[in-house]
Amino acid sequence: MVVLLNNAYLLISGALQIYSILLVIYILMSWVPSTRETKFGQILAKITEPYLGFFRKFIPPLGMIDISPIAALLALQLIGRGIGQIYLILFRALV
């Protein structure tokens, strides 16, 4: 049971880290608009825009600056920490 818990935690935390990296790449691509028109940019947009769109509903841009990606990354990090805490609680209960 502990091995399954460890594997699940590693899978989820790895997926969150990869998604965070993809978000940062997509955010940096916004500085060069032509990069979003590439095939890679379009694929990345399909992966990241649904998550970023959720935050854009609640956080309007400040002039030409969109701070919703910062909130999205912060939320993703908080989710990761929460999953880590749940993992520790479950691990201590099983050992």
N, C-alpha and C positions, 0 to 999 in steps of 0.2 A: 504493500500500500504506500509506503514511504517513497519507493522508487517511482511509482505512478505520479505521486504528488510532486516530486522533484522534476520529473519530465514535463508535467503540465505547466509548472511554474517557469521553467526554462523556455518552453515554447511560447508562452504568453509574453514573458518579459522580452524575449528576442523579437517577437512580432511588434511589440510597442516601440522598441528601439529602432527597428527598420522603418516603421511608419514615421517616426520622428525625423529620421534622416531624410526620408522622401519629402516630408513637409518642408524641411529646411531647404532642400534643393529646389523645390517648387517656388518657395518664397524668393530665393535668390534669383531664380529665372525671371521673376517679374521685373528685375532691374534692366533686363535686356528683352523687350517684348517679342522680338523675332524668334527667340528660343522657344517660346510657348507654341509657336506654329509648327514646330518640327514634330515628327512622329513621336519621339520620346516625350516632348512637352504635352502632346495631346493625351498620351497614355497616363502620364503623371497627373494631368488635370482630372481625368476620369477617376483616378484613385483618391485624390486629395480634396477636390472641390466639394463633394458631399459633406465632408467633415468640416471644412472651412466655412461652407455656406451656412451651417447651423450657427456658427458664431457671428457671421455677418448679419444675421437677422437681428441680433441683440446689441451689437456694437457697431454703430455707424462710423464711417470713415471721418477722420479729423482733417478736413481740407482734402489734400491729396494723399494723406498718410492713412493707411489701413492698419489698425492695431489689432484687428481680430486674429491674425495668425499668432501673435504673441499670446493671447488668451488661449488659443487652441493648443499651442505647445505646452503652456502651463497646465492646462487641464489634462493633457496626455501624461505629463510627468506626475501629476497628483494621482491619476488613475493607477499608474505604475507603482507608486509608493503604497497606495491602498492595497493593491494586489500583493505587494511584498509583505505588508503587515498581516494580511489574511493568511498568507503562506506560513509566516512564522508562528501564528497562533495554531494553525492546523498541524504544523510540524511538531511543535511542543506537545500537543495533545496526543499525537501518535507515538512519540518516542518515550 
